[in-house]
Amino acid sequence: MGEAVEHKGYSIQPTPFSADGQFQTCAVITKEVDGVVKEHRLVRADRFPSADLAADQAIRKGRQVIDEQGDRIFD
């Protein structure tokens, strides 16, 4: 549901989904670690009236999680 963005070697793919007439913040964060693609699904309770707004928030939250946790998100 939006274009993936790169942040510090990670890819953040926004994947907002419809929930109760709004769109919930969700993204998939991926990174290749030791030749293996690791994936983390980020889901937040935040909901927005449009998929674009939810996707923008998912990218912001994804960047924040990467900055705070780095590769630990894959543990």
CHARMM internal coordinates of N, CA and C (Angstrom, degrees):
IC EDIT
DIST 1 N 1 CA 1.4524
DIST 1 CA 1 C 1.4998
ANGL 1 N 1 CA 1 C 110.87
DIST 1 C 2 N 1.1565
ANGL 1 CA 1 C 2 N 122.67
DIHE 1 N 1 CA 1 C 2 N 41.49
DIST 2 N 2 CA 1.4459
ANGL 1 C 2 N 2 CA 125.04
DIHE 1 CA 1 C 2 N 2 CA -176.13
DIST 2 CA 2 C 1.5071
ANGL 2 N 2 CA 2 C 108.04
DIHE 1 C 2 N 2 CA 2 C 149.36
DIST 2 C 3 N 1.3020
ANGL 2 CA 2 C 3 N 114.97
DIHE 2 N 2 CA 2 C 3 N 163.23
DIST 3 N 3 CA 1.4476
ANGL 2 C 3 N 3 CA 119.05
DIHE 2 CA 2 C 3 N 3 CA -177.19
DIST 3 CA 3 C 1.5147
ANGL 3 N 3 CA 3 C 111.09
DIHE 2 C 3 N 3 CA 3 C -81.57
DIST 3 C 4 N 1.3095
ANGL 3 CA 3 C 4 N 115.08
DIHE 3 N 3 CA 3 C 4 N 142.54
DIST 4 N 4 CA 1.4564
ANGL 3 C 4 N 4 CA 120.87
DIHE 3 CA 3 C 4 N 4 CA 176.51
DIST 4 CA 4 C 1.5230
ANGL 4 N 4 CA 4 C 108.76
DIHE 3 C 4 N 4 CA 4 C -69.56
DIST 4 C 5 N 1.3294
ANGL 4 CA 4 C 5 N 115.56
DIHE 4 N 4 CA 4 C 5 N 148.17
DIST 5 N 5 CA 1.4611
ANGL 4 C 5 N 5 CA 121.65
DIHE 4 CA 4 C 5 N 5 CA 175.71
DIST 5 CA 5 C 1.5235
ANGL 5 N 5 CA 5 C 108.18
DIHE 4 C 5 N 5 CA 5 C -122.61
DIST 5 C 6 N 1.3136
ANGL 5 CA 5 C 6 N 115.88
DIHE 5 N 5 CA 5 C 6 N 150.46
DIST 6 N 6 CA 1.4560
ANGL 5 C 6 N 6 CA 122.18
DIHE 5 CA 5 C 6 N 6 CA 176.99
DIST 6 CA 6 C 1.5219
ANGL 6 N 6 CA 6 C 108.95
DIHE 5 C 6 N 6 CA 6 C -96.26
DIST 6 C 7 N 1.3299
ANGL 6 CA 6 C 7 N 116.01
DIHE 6 N 6 CA 6 C 7 N 141.28
DIST 7 N 7 CA 1.4603
ANGL 6 C 7 N 7 CA 121.71
DIHE 6 CA 6 C 7 N 7 CA 176.75
DIST 7 CA 7 C 1.5207
ANGL 7 N 7 CA 7 C 108.67
DIHE 6 C 7 N 7 CA 7 C -149.48
DIST 7 C 8 N 1.3318
ANGL 7 CA 7 C 8 N 116.22
DIHE 7 N 7 CA 7 C 8 N 110.93
DIST 8 N 8 CA 1.4694
ANGL 7 C 8 N 8 CA 122.68
DIHE 7 CA 7 C 8 N 8 CA 177.03
DIST 8 CA 8 C 1.5261
ANGL 8 N 8 CA 8 C 113.33
DIHE 7 C 8 N 8 CA 8 C 54.26
DIST 8 C 9 N 1.3362
ANGL 8 CA 8 C 9 N 116.75
DIHE 8 N 8 CA 8 C 9 N 38.30
DIST 9 N 9 CA 1.4592
ANGL 8 C 9 N 9 CA 120.50
DIHE 8 CA 8 C 9 N 9 CA 178.46
DIST 9 CA 9 C 1.5165
ANGL 9 N 9 CA 9 C 114.92
DIHE 8 C 9 N 9 CA 9 C 89.36
DIST 9 C 10 N 1.3183
ANGL 9 CA 9 C 10 N 117.19
DIHE 9 N 9 CA 9 C 10 N -1.68
DIST 10 N 10 CA 1.4693
ANGL 9 C 10 N 10 CA 122.85
DIHE 9 CA 9 C 10 N 10 CA 177.96
DIST 10 CA 10 C 1.5250
ANGL 10 N 10 CA 10 C 108.42
DIHE 9 C 10 N 10 CA 10 C -104.61
DIST 10 C 11 N 1.3080
ANGL 10 CA 10 C 11 N 115.93
DIHE 10 N 10 CA 10 C 11 N 155.94
DIST 11 N 11 CA 1.4545
ANGL 10 C 11 N 11 CA 121.97
DIHE 10 CA 10 C 11 N 11 CA 172.20
DIST 11 CA 11 C 1.5315
ANGL 11 N 11 CA 11 C 107.81
DIHE 10 C 11 N 11 CA 11 C -110.58
DIST 11 C 12 N 1.3179
ANGL 11 CA 11 C 12 N 115.76
DIHE 11 N 11 CA 11 C 12 N 131.68
DIST 12 N 12 CA 1.4659
ANGL 11 C 12 N 12 CA 121.29
DIHE 11 CA 11 C 12 N 12 CA 177.33
DIST 12 CA 12 C 1.5223
ANGL 12 N 12 CA 12 C 107.30
DIHE 11 C 12 N 12 CA 12 C -114.60
DIST 12 C 13 N 1.3249
ANGL 12 CA 12 C 13 N 116.13
DIHE 12 N 12 CA 12 C 13 N 113.72
DIST 13 N 13 CA 1.4673
ANGL 12 C 13 N 13 CA 122.11
DIHE 12 CA 12 C 13 N 13 CA 179.13
DIST 13 CA 13 C 1.5273
ANGL 13 N 13 CA 13 C 108.20
DIHE 12 C 13 N 13 CA 13 C -107.34
DIST 13 C 14 N 1.3424
ANGL 13 CA 13 C 14 N 117.87
DIHE 13 N 13 CA 13 C 14 N 107.34
DIST 14 N 14 CA 1.4633
ANGL 13 C 14 N 14 CA 118.92
DIHE 13 CA 13 C 14 N 14 CA 177.84
DIST 14 CA 14 C 1.5258
ANGL 14 N 14 CA 14 C 110.66
DIHE 13 C 14 N 14 CA 14 C -65.75
DIST 14 C 15 N 1.3280
ANGL 14 CA 14 C 15 N 115.41
DIHE 14 N 14 CA 14 C 15 N 135.58
DIST 15 N 15 CA 1.4687
ANGL 14 C 15 N 15 CA 121.05
DIHE 14 CA 14 C 15 N 15 CA -179.53
DIST 15 CA 15 C 1.5328
ANGL 15 N 15 CA 15 C 110.46
DIHE 14 C 15 N 15 CA 15 C -138.35
DIST 15 C 16 N 1.3471
ANGL 15 CA 15 C 16 N 117.43
DIHE 15 N 15 CA 15 C 16 N 55.36
DIST 16 N 16 CA 1.4635
ANGL 15 C 16 N 16 CA 118.30
DIHE 15 CA 15 C 16 N 16 CA -179.02
DIST 16 CA 16 C 1.5195
ANGL 16 N 16 CA 16 C 110.41
DIHE 15 C 16 N 16 CA 16 C -61.13
DIST 16 C 17 N 1.3225
ANGL 16 CA 16 C 17 N 115.38
DIHE 16 N 16 CA 16 C 17 N 150.02
DIST 17 N 17 CA 1.4663
ANGL 16 C 17 N 17 CA 119.01
DIHE 16 CA 16 C 17 N 17 CA 179.70
DIST 17 CA 17 C 1.5284
ANGL 17 N 17 CA 17 C 109.63
DIHE 16 C 17 N 17 CA 17 C -131.88
DIST 17 C 18 N 1.3192
ANGL 17 CA 17 C 18 N 114.81
DIHE 17 N 17 CA 17 C 18 N 154.86
DIST 18 N 18 CA 1.4541
ANGL 17 C 18 N 18 CA 121.57
DIHE 17 CA 17 C 18 N 18 CA -178.79
DIST 18 CA 18 C 1.5252
ANGL 18 N 18 CA 18 C 110.15
DIHE 17 C 18 N 18 CA 18 C -73.39
DIST 18 C 19 N 1.3362
ANGL 18 CA 18 C 19 N 114.59
DIHE 18 N 18 CA 18 C 19 N 132.99
DIST 19 N 19 CA 1.4685
ANGL 18 C 19 N 19 CA 120.43
DIHE 18 CA 18 C 19 N 19 CA 178.90
DIST 19 CA 19 C 1.5199
ANGL 19 N 19 CA 19 C 108.74
DIHE 18 C 19 N 19 CA 19 C -148.92
DIST 19 C 20 N 1.3049
ANGL 19 CA 19 C 20 N 116.57
DIHE 19 N 19 CA 19 C 20 N 114.76
DIST 20 N 20 CA 1.4667
ANGL 19 C 20 N 20 CA 122.14
DIHE 19 CA 19 C 20 N 20 CA 177.61
DIST 20 CA 20 C 1.5210
ANGL 20 N 20 CA 20 C 112.73
DIHE 19 C 20 N 20 CA 20 C 53.70
DIST 20 C 21 N 1.3300
ANGL 20 CA 20 C 21 N 116.82
DIHE 20 N 20 CA 20 C 21 N 42.88
DIST 21 N 21 CA 1.4592
ANGL 20 C 21 N 21 CA 121.10
DIHE 20 CA 20 C 21 N 21 CA 175.89
DIST 21 CA 21 C 1.5213
ANGL 21 N 21 CA 21 C 114.53
DIHE 20 C 21 N 21 CA 21 C 81.43
DIST 21 C 22 N 1.3263
ANGL 21 CA 21 C 22 N 117.44
DIHE 21 N 21 CA 21 C 22 N 3.19
DIST 22 N 22 CA 1.4576
ANGL 21 C 22 N 22 CA 121.32
DIHE 21 CA 21 C 22 N 22 CA 176.50
DIST 22 CA 22 C 1.5225
ANGL 22 N 22 CA 22 C 108.41
DIHE 21 C 22 N 22 CA 22 C -128.76
DIST 22 C 23 N 1.3361
ANGL 22 CA 22 C 23 N 116.76
DIHE 22 N 22 CA 22 C 23 N -175.17
DIST 23 N 23 CA 1.4588
ANGL 22 C 23 N 23 CA 120.74
DIHE 22 CA 22 C 23 N 23 CA -179.99
DIST 23 CA 23 C 1.5203
ANGL 23 N 23 CA 23 C 109.57
DIHE 22 C 23 N 23 CA 23 C -119.75
DIST 23 C 24 N 1.3088
ANGL 23 CA 23 C 24 N 115.09
DIHE 23 N 23 CA 23 C 24 N 127.35
DIST 24 N 24 CA 1.4600
ANGL 23 C 24 N 24 CA 121.83
DIHE 23 CA 23 C 24 N 24 CA -176.94
DIST 24 CA 24 C 1.5302
ANGL 24 N 24 CA 24 C 110.45
DIHE 23 C 24 N 24 CA 24 C -89.61
DIST 24 C 25 N 1.3227
ANGL 24 CA 24 C 25 N 115.04
DIHE 24 N 24 CA 24 C 25 N 143.10
DIST 25 N 25 CA 1.4584
ANGL 24 C 25 N 25 CA 122.41
DIHE 24 CA 24 C 25 N 25 CA 179.58
DIST 25 CA 25 C 1.5247
ANGL 25 N 25 CA 25 C 110.03
DIHE 24 C 25 N 25 CA 25 C -69.96
DIST 25 C 26 N 1.3338
ANGL 25 CA 25 C 26 N 115.37
DIHE 25 N 25 CA 25 C 26 N 123.03
DIST 26 N 26 CA 1.4628
ANGL 25 C 26 N 26 CA 120.78
DIHE 25 CA 25 C 26 N 26 CA -179.69
DIST 26 CA 26 C 1.5261
ANGL 26 N 26 CA 26 C 108.19
DIHE 25 C 26 N 26 CA 26 C -156.46
DIST 26 C 27 N 1.3321
ANGL 26 CA 26 C 27 N 116.05
DIHE 26 N 26 CA 26 C 27 N 145.03
DIST 27 N 27 CA 1.4627
ANGL 26 C 27 N 27 CA 121.43
DIHE 26 CA 26 C 27 N 27 CA 177.03
DIST 27 CA 27 C 1.5203
ANGL 27 N 27 CA 27 C 109.16
DIHE 26 C 27 N 27 CA 27 C -153.35
DIST 27 C 28 N 1.3202
ANGL 27 CA 27 C 28 N 115.27
DIHE 27 N 27 CA 27 C 28 N 159.52
DIST 28 N 28 CA 1.4532
ANGL 27 C 28 N 28 CA 121.65
DIHE 27 CA 27 C 28 N 28 CA 172.73
DIST 28 CA 28 C 1.5269
ANGL 28 N 28 CA 28 C 106.73
DIHE 27 C 28 N 28 CA 28 C -114.49
DIST 28 C 29 N 1.3389
ANGL 28 CA 28 C 29 N 115.33
DIHE 28 N 28 CA 28 C 29 N 123.24
DIST 29 N 29 CA 1.4563
ANGL 28 C 29 N 29 CA 121.72
DIHE 28 CA 28 C 29 N 29 CA 179.03
DIST 29 CA 29 C 1.5282
ANGL 29 N 29 CA 29 C 107.18
DIHE 28 C 29 N 29 CA 29 C -104.55
DIST 29 C 30 N 1.3367
ANGL 29 CA 29 C 30 N 116.71
DIHE 29 N 29 CA 29 C 30 N 127.80
DIST 30 N 30 CA 1.4575
ANGL 29 C 30 N 30 CA 120.67
DIHE 29 CA 29 C 30 N 30 CA 179.86
DIST 30 CA 30 C 1.5220
ANGL 30 N 30 CA 30 C 110.93
DIHE 29 C 30 N 30 CA 30 C -129.31
DIST 30 C 31 N 1.3321
ANGL 30 CA 30 C 31 N 114.24
DIHE 30 N 30 CA 30 C 31 N 154.48
DIST 31 N 31 CA 1.4624
ANGL 30 C 31 N 31 CA 121.39
DIHE 30 CA 30 C 31 N 31 CA 175.47
DIST 31 CA 31 C 1.5203
ANGL 31 N 31 CA 31 C 107.70
DIHE 30 C 31 N 31 CA 31 C -160.50
DIST 31 C 32 N 1.3241
ANGL 31 CA 31 C 32 N 115.93
DIHE 31 N 31 CA 31 C 32 N 142.19
DIST 32 N 32 CA 1.4619
ANGL 31 C 32 N 32 CA 119.62
DIHE 31 CA 31 C 32 N 32 CA 174.84
DIST 32 CA 32 C 1.5261
ANGL 32 N 32 CA 32 C 108.25
DIHE 31 C 32 N 32 CA 32 C -84.18
DIST 32 C 33 N 1.3293
ANGL 32 CA 32 C 33 N 115.98
DIHE 32 N 32 CA 32 C 33 N 123.09
DIST 33 N 33 CA 1.4595
ANGL 32 C 33 N 33 CA 122.92
DIHE 32 CA 32 C 33 N 33 CA 180.00
DIST 33 CA 33 C 1.5272
ANGL 33 N 33 CA 33 C 107.67
DIHE 32 C 33 N 33 CA 33 C -125.12
DIST 33 C 34 N 1.3195
ANGL 33 CA 33 C 34 N 116.87
DIHE 33 N 33 CA 33 C 34 N 117.70
DIST 34 N 34 CA 1.4737
ANGL 33 C 34 N 34 CA 122.21
DIHE 33 CA 33 C 34 N 34 CA 179.99
DIST 34 CA 34 C 1.5243
ANGL 34 N 34 CA 34 C 111.93
DIHE 33 C 34 N 34 CA 34 C 52.97
DIST 34 C 35 N 1.3351
ANGL 34 CA 34 C 35 N 116.47
DIHE 34 N 34 CA 34 C 35 N 42.02
DIST 35 N 35 CA 1.4591
ANGL 34 C 35 N 35 CA 121.68
DIHE 34 CA 34 C 35 N 35 CA 177.16
DIST 35 CA 35 C 1.5150
ANGL 35 N 35 CA 35 C 115.49
DIHE 34 C 35 N 35 CA 35 C 79.94
DIST 35 C 36 N 1.3340
ANGL 35 CA 35 C 36 N 117.16
DIHE 35 N 35 CA 35 C 36 N 1.80
DIST 36 N 36 CA 1.4669
ANGL 35 C 36 N 36 CA 122.04
DIHE 35 CA 35 C 36 N 36 CA 179.93
DIST 36 CA 36 C 1.5208
ANGL 36 N 36 CA 36 C 108.81
DIHE 35 C 36 N 36 CA 36 C -116.76
DIST 36 C 37 N 1.3310
ANGL 36 CA 36 C 37 N 117.07
DIHE 36 N 36 CA 36 C 37 N 131.74
DIST 37 N 37 CA 1.4569
ANGL 36 C 37 N 37 CA 120.42
DIHE 36 CA 36 C 37 N 37 CA 177.67
DIST 37 CA 37 C 1.5240
ANGL 37 N 37 CA 37 C 108.57
DIHE 36 C 37 N 37 CA 37 C -79.84
DIST 37 C 38 N 1.3143
ANGL 37 CA 37 C 38 N 115.58
DIHE 37 N 37 CA 37 C 38 N 117.80
DIST 38 N 38 CA 1.4683
ANGL 37 C 38 N 38 CA 122.36
DIHE 37 CA 37 C 38 N 38 CA 178.18
DIST 38 CA 38 C 1.5195
ANGL 38 N 38 CA 38 C 108.11
DIHE 37 C 38 N 38 CA 38 C -96.95
DIST 38 C 39 N 1.3344
ANGL 38 CA 38 C 39 N 115.94
DIHE 38 N 38 CA 38 C 39 N 149.16
DIST 39 N 39 CA 1.4682
ANGL 38 C 39 N 39 CA 121.12
DIHE 38 CA 38 C 39 N 39 CA -176.74
DIST 39 CA 39 C 1.5187
ANGL 39 N 39 CA 39 C 110.20
DIHE 38 C 39 N 39 CA 39 C -137.24
DIST 39 C 40 N 1.3197
ANGL 39 CA 39 C 40 N 115.73
DIHE 39 N 39 CA 39 C 40 N 139.06
DIST 40 N 40 CA 1.4648
ANGL 39 C 40 N 40 CA 122.40
DIHE 39 CA 39 C 40 N 40 CA 176.29
DIST 40 CA 40 C 1.5259
ANGL 40 N 40 CA 40 C 107.91
DIHE 39 C 40 N 40 CA 40 C -132.26
DIST 40 C 41 N 1.3102
ANGL 40 CA 40 C 41 N 116.48
DIHE 40 N 40 CA 40 C 41 N 127.36
DIST 41 N 41 CA 1.4669
ANGL 40 C 41 N 41 CA 120.79
DIHE 40 CA 40 C 41 N 41 CA 177.46
DIST 41 CA 41 C 1.5212
ANGL 41 N 41 CA 41 C 108.45
DIHE 40 C 41 N 41 CA 41 C -94.61
DIST 41 C 42 N 1.3158
ANGL 41 CA 41 C 42 N 115.24
DIHE 41 N 41 CA 41 C 42 N 120.81
DIST 42 N 42 CA 1.4562
ANGL 41 C 42 N 42 CA 123.52
DIHE 41 CA 41 C 42 N 42 CA -178.63
DIST 42 CA 42 C 1.5240
ANGL 42 N 42 CA 42 C 108.42
DIHE 41 C 42 N 42 CA 42 C -102.50
DIST 42 C 43 N 1.3183
ANGL 42 CA 42 C 43 N 117.30
DIHE 42 N 42 CA 42 C 43 N 118.25
DIST 43 N 43 CA 1.4603
ANGL 42 C 43 N 43 CA 121.81
DIHE 42 CA 42 C 43 N 43 CA 178.61
DIST 43 CA 43 C 1.5258
ANGL 43 N 43 CA 43 C 107.44
DIHE 42 C 43 N 43 CA 43 C -127.74
DIST 43 C 44 N 1.3165
ANGL 43 CA 43 C 44 N 116.02
DIHE 43 N 43 CA 43 C 44 N 129.37
DIST 44 N 44 CA 1.4591
ANGL 43 C 44 N 44 CA 121.79
DIHE 43 CA 43 C 44 N 44 CA 178.19
DIST 44 CA 44 C 1.5256
ANGL 44 N 44 CA 44 C 109.27
DIHE 43 C 44 N 44 CA 44 C -122.13
DIST 44 C 45 N 1.2963
ANGL 44 CA 44 C 45 N 115.66
DIHE 44 N 44 CA 44 C 45 N 158.82
DIST 45 N 45 CA 1.4657
ANGL 44 C 45 N 45 CA 120.94
DIHE 44 CA 44 C 45 N 45 CA -178.30
DIST 45 CA 45 C 1.5268
ANGL 45 N 45 CA 45 C 112.47
DIHE 44 C 45 N 45 CA 45 C -75.49
DIST 45 C 46 N 1.3241
ANGL 45 CA 45 C 46 N 117.67
DIHE 45 N 45 CA 45 C 46 N -14.25
DIST 46 N 46 CA 1.4699
ANGL 45 C 46 N 46 CA 121.51
DIHE 45 CA 45 C 46 N 46 CA -177.42
DIST 46 CA 46 C 1.5256
ANGL 46 N 46 CA 46 C 110.86
DIHE 45 C 46 N 46 CA 46 C -59.23
DIST 46 C 47 N 1.3236
ANGL 46 CA 46 C 47 N 115.41
DIHE 46 N 46 CA 46 C 47 N 134.51
DIST 47 N 47 CA 1.4741
ANGL 46 C 47 N 47 CA 121.04
DIHE 46 CA 46 C 47 N 47 CA 177.45
DIST 47 CA 47 C 1.5167
ANGL 47 N 47 CA 47 C 109.49
DIHE 46 C 47 N 47 CA 47 C -127.55
DIST 47 C 48 N 1.3402
ANGL 47 CA 47 C 48 N 115.41
DIHE 47 N 47 CA 47 C 48 N 147.74
DIST 48 N 48 CA 1.4554
ANGL 47 C 48 N 48 CA 122.08
DIHE 47 CA 47 C 48 N 48 CA -175.63
DIST 48 CA 48 C 1.5247
ANGL 48 N 48 CA 48 C 110.21
DIHE 47 C 48 N 48 CA 48 C -136.11
DIST 48 C 49 N 1.3304
ANGL 48 CA 48 C 49 N 117.55
DIHE 48 N 48 CA 48 C 49 N 158.40
DIST 49 N 49 CA 1.4629
ANGL 48 C 49 N 49 CA 120.35
DIHE 48 CA 48 C 49 N 49 CA -178.19
DIST 49 CA 49 C 1.5272
ANGL 49 N 49 CA 49 C 114.09
DIHE 48 C 49 N 49 CA 49 C -73.05
DIST 49 C 50 N 1.3445
ANGL 49 CA 49 C 50 N 117.88
DIHE 49 N 49 CA 49 C 50 N -14.41
DIST 50 N 50 CA 1.4659
ANGL 49 C 50 N 50 CA 119.28
DIHE 49 CA 49 C 50 N 50 CA 179.13
DIST 50 CA 50 C 1.5261
ANGL 50 N 50 CA 50 C 110.63
DIHE 49 C 50 N 50 CA 50 C -135.59
DIST 50 C 51 N 1.3237
ANGL 50 CA 50 C 51 N 114.97
DIHE 50 N 50 CA 50 C 51 N 154.77
DIST 51 N 51 CA 1.4611
ANGL 50 C 51 N 51 CA 120.87
DIHE 50 CA 50 C 51 N 51 CA 178.31
DIST 51 CA 51 C 1.5289
ANGL 51 N 51 CA 51 C 110.65
DIHE 50 C 51 N 51 CA 51 C -64.67
DIST 51 C 52 N 1.3358
ANGL 51 CA 51 C 52 N 117.14
DIHE 51 N 51 CA 51 C 52 N -35.66
DIST 52 N 52 CA 1.4606
ANGL 51 C 52 N 52 CA 120.44
DIHE 51 CA 51 C 52 N 52 CA -179.84
DIST 52 CA 52 C 1.5254
ANGL 52 N 52 CA 52 C 111.83
DIHE 51 C 52 N 52 CA 52 C -63.31
DIST 52 C 53 N 1.3189
ANGL 52 CA 52 C 53 N 117.07
DIHE 52 N 52 CA 52 C 53 N -42.97
DIST 53 N 53 CA 1.4717
ANGL 52 C 53 N 53 CA 120.21
DIHE 52 CA 52 C 53 N 53 CA 178.42
DIST 53 CA 53 C 1.5293
ANGL 53 N 53 CA 53 C 110.71
DIHE 52 C 53 N 53 CA 53 C -65.31
DIST 53 C 54 N 1.3209
ANGL 53 CA 53 C 54 N 116.70
DIHE 53 N 53 CA 53 C 54 N -41.50
DIST 54 N 54 CA 1.4635
ANGL 53 C 54 N 54 CA 120.27
DIHE 53 CA 53 C 54 N 54 CA 178.47
DIST 54 CA 54 C 1.5268
ANGL 54 N 54 CA 54 C 110.66
DIHE 53 C 54 N 54 CA 54 C -65.43
DIST 54 C 55 N 1.3360
ANGL 54 CA 54 C 55 N 117.58
DIHE 54 N 54 CA 54 C 55 N -37.33
DIST 55 N 55 CA 1.4631
ANGL 54 C 55 N 55 CA 121.47
DIHE 54 CA 54 C 55 N 55 CA 178.83
DIST 55 CA 55 C 1.5304
ANGL 55 N 55 CA 55 C 110.47
DIHE 54 C 55 N 55 CA 55 C -66.57
DIST 55 C 56 N 1.3281
ANGL 55 CA 55 C 56 N 117.20
DIHE 55 N 55 CA 55 C 56 N -42.33
DIST 56 N 56 CA 1.4691
ANGL 55 C 56 N 56 CA 120.77
DIHE 55 CA 55 C 56 N 56 CA 177.45
DIST 56 CA 56 C 1.5246
ANGL 56 N 56 CA 56 C 110.75
DIHE 55 C 56 N 56 CA 56 C -59.87
DIST 56 C 57 N 1.3078
ANGL 56 CA 56 C 57 N 116.88
DIHE 56 N 56 CA 56 C 57 N -43.24
DIST 57 N 57 CA 1.4603
ANGL 56 C 57 N 57 CA 121.01
DIHE 56 CA 56 C 57 N 57 CA 179.19
DIST 57 CA 57 C 1.5273
ANGL 57 N 57 CA 57 C 110.85
DIHE 56 C 57 N 57 CA 57 C -66.96
DIST 57 C 58 N 1.3203
ANGL 57 CA 57 C 58 N 117.42
DIHE 57 N 57 CA 57 C 58 N -37.89
DIST 58 N 58 CA 1.4603
ANGL 57 C 58 N 58 CA 121.16
DIHE 57 CA 57 C 58 N 58 CA 178.82
DIST 58 CA 58 C 1.5282
ANGL 58 N 58 CA 58 C 110.66
DIHE 57 C 58 N 58 CA 58 C -61.66
DIST 58 C 59 N 1.3151
ANGL 58 CA 58 C 59 N 117.29
DIHE 58 N 58 CA 58 C 59 N -39.42
DIST 59 N 59 CA 1.4621
ANGL 58 C 59 N 59 CA 121.03
DIHE 58 CA 58 C 59 N 59 CA 178.21
DIST 59 CA 59 C 1.5240
ANGL 59 N 59 CA 59 C 110.07
DIHE 58 C 59 N 59 CA 59 C -66.82
DIST 59 C 60 N 1.3265
ANGL 59 CA 59 C 60 N 117.46
DIHE 59 N 59 CA 59 C 60 N -43.88
DIST 60 N 60 CA 1.4761
ANGL 59 C 60 N 60 CA 120.58
DIHE 59 CA 59 C 60 N 60 CA 177.84
DIST 60 CA 60 C 1.5264
ANGL 60 N 60 CA 60 C 110.88
DIHE 59 C 60 N 60 CA 60 C -60.70
DIST 60 C 61 N 1.3242
ANGL 60 CA 60 C 61 N 116.89
DIHE 60 N 60 CA 60 C 61 N -46.14
DIST 61 N 61 CA 1.4680
ANGL 60 C 61 N 61 CA 120.90
DIHE 60 CA 60 C 61 N 61 CA 179.80
DIST 61 CA 61 C 1.5309
ANGL 61 N 61 CA 61 C 110.99
DIHE 60 C 61 N 61 CA 61 C -66.26
DIST 61 C 62 N 1.3206
ANGL 61 CA 61 C 62 N 116.88
DIHE 61 N 61 CA 61 C 62 N -38.37
DIST 62 N 62 CA 1.4523
ANGL 61 C 62 N 62 CA 120.69
DIHE 61 CA 61 C 62 N 62 CA 177.93
DIST 62 CA 62 C 1.5181
ANGL 62 N 62 CA 62 C 111.52
DIHE 61 C 62 N 62 CA 62 C -60.77
DIST 62 C 63 N 1.3160
ANGL 62 CA 62 C 63 N 116.53
DIHE 62 N 62 CA 62 C 63 N -45.26
DIST 63 N 63 CA 1.4683
ANGL 62 C 63 N 63 CA 120.48
DIHE 62 CA 62 C 63 N 63 CA 177.19
DIST 63 CA 63 C 1.5298
ANGL 63 N 63 CA 63 C 110.95
DIHE 62 C 63 N 63 CA 63 C -60.67
DIST 63 C 64 N 1.3140
ANGL 63 CA 63 C 64 N 116.13
DIHE 63 N 63 CA 63 C 64 N -42.70
DIST 64 N 64 CA 1.4629
ANGL 63 C 64 N 64 CA 120.70
DIHE 63 CA 63 C 64 N 64 CA 179.99
DIST 64 CA 64 C 1.5315
ANGL 64 N 64 CA 64 C 111.11
DIHE 63 C 64 N 64 CA 64 C -61.76
DIST 64 C 65 N 1.3178
ANGL 64 CA 64 C 65 N 117.30
DIHE 64 N 64 CA 64 C 65 N -45.68
DIST 65 N 65 CA 1.4659
ANGL 64 C 65 N 65 CA 121.92
DIHE 64 CA 64 C 65 N 65 CA -179.82
DIST 65 CA 65 C 1.5315
ANGL 65 N 65 CA 65 C 110.05
DIHE 64 C 65 N 65 CA 65 C -62.77
DIST 65 C 66 N 1.3120
ANGL 65 CA 65 C 66 N 117.23
DIHE 65 N 65 CA 65 C 66 N -43.14
DIST 66 N 66 CA 1.4621
ANGL 65 C 66 N 66 CA 120.93
DIHE 65 CA 65 C 66 N 66 CA 178.74
DIST 66 CA 66 C 1.5280
ANGL 66 N 66 CA 66 C 110.39
DIHE 65 C 66 N 66 CA 66 C -62.41
DIST 66 C 67 N 1.3246
ANGL 66 CA 66 C 67 N 116.57
DIHE 66 N 66 CA 66 C 67 N -45.41
DIST 67 N 67 CA 1.4671
ANGL 66 C 67 N 67 CA 120.62
DIHE 66 CA 66 C 67 N 67 CA 179.91
DIST 67 CA 67 C 1.5251
ANGL 67 N 67 CA 67 C 112.03
DIHE 66 C 67 N 67 CA 67 C -62.30
DIST 67 C 68 N 1.3247
ANGL 67 CA 67 C 68 N 116.63
DIHE 67 N 67 CA 67 C 68 N -37.47
DIST 68 N 68 CA 1.4704
ANGL 67 C 68 N 68 CA 120.79
DIHE 67 CA 67 C 68 N 68 CA -176.59
DIST 68 CA 68 C 1.5296
ANGL 68 N 68 CA 68 C 112.73
DIHE 67 C 68 N 68 CA 68 C -82.65
DIST 68 C 69 N 1.3458
ANGL 68 CA 68 C 69 N 117.82
DIHE 68 N 68 CA 68 C 69 N -37.20
DIST 69 N 69 CA 1.4536
ANGL 68 C 69 N 69 CA 120.17
DIHE 68 CA 68 C 69 N 69 CA -169.78
DIST 69 CA 69 C 1.5242
ANGL 69 N 69 CA 69 C 115.15
DIHE 68 C 69 N 69 CA 69 C -115.25
DIST 69 C 70 N 1.3168
ANGL 69 CA 69 C 70 N 117.74
DIHE 69 N 69 CA 69 C 70 N -23.51
DIST 70 N 70 CA 1.4590
ANGL 69 C 70 N 70 CA 119.85
DIHE 69 CA 69 C 70 N 70 CA -177.64
DIST 70 CA 70 C 1.5205
ANGL 70 N 70 CA 70 C 111.84
DIHE 69 C 70 N 70 CA 70 C 56.33
DIST 70 C 71 N 1.3329
ANGL 70 CA 70 C 71 N 116.49
DIHE 70 N 70 CA 70 C 71 N -140.16
DIST 71 N 71 CA 1.4727
ANGL 70 C 71 N 71 CA 121.00
DIHE 70 CA 70 C 71 N 71 CA -175.99
DIST 71 CA 71 C 1.5205
ANGL 71 N 71 CA 71 C 113.80
DIHE 70 C 71 N 71 CA 71 C -66.79
DIST 71 C 72 N 1.3305
ANGL 71 CA 71 C 72 N 118.12
DIHE 71 N 71 CA 71 C 72 N -11.63
DIST 72 N 72 CA 1.4767
ANGL 71 C 72 N 72 CA 119.93
DIHE 71 CA 71 C 72 N 72 CA 178.72
DIST 72 CA 72 C 1.5283
ANGL 72 N 72 CA 72 C 111.74
DIHE 71 C 72 N 72 CA 72 C -62.46
DIST 72 C 73 N 1.3296
ANGL 72 CA 72 C 73 N 118.37
DIHE 72 N 72 CA 72 C 73 N -19.53
DIST 73 N 73 CA 1.4684
ANGL 72 C 73 N 73 CA 119.47
DIHE 72 CA 72 C 73 N 73 CA 179.15
DIST 73 CA 73 C 1.5286
ANGL 73 N 73 CA 73 C 111.72
DIHE 72 C 73 N 73 CA 73 C -62.92
DIST 73 C 74 N 1.3246
ANGL 73 CA 73 C 74 N 116.88
DIHE 73 N 73 CA 73 C 74 N -18.63
DIST 74 N 74 CA 1.4654
ANGL 73 C 74 N 74 CA 120.59
DIHE 73 CA 73 C 74 N 74 CA -178.90
DIST 74 CA 74 C 1.5163
ANGL 74 N 74 CA 74 C 113.10
DIHE 73 C 74 N 74 CA 74 C -92.05
DIST 74 C 75 N 1.3262
ANGL 74 CA 74 C 75 N 118.34
DIHE 74 N 74 CA 74 C 75 N -2.15
DIST 75 N 75 CA 1.4749
ANGL 74 C 75 N 75 CA 121.23
DIHE 74 CA 74 C 75 N 75 CA 179.94
DIST 75 CA 75 C 1.5057
ANGL 75 N 75 CA 75 C 112.20
DIHE 74 C 75 N 75 CA 75 C -74.94
END
COOR INIT
IC SEED 1 N 1 CA 1 C
IC BUILD
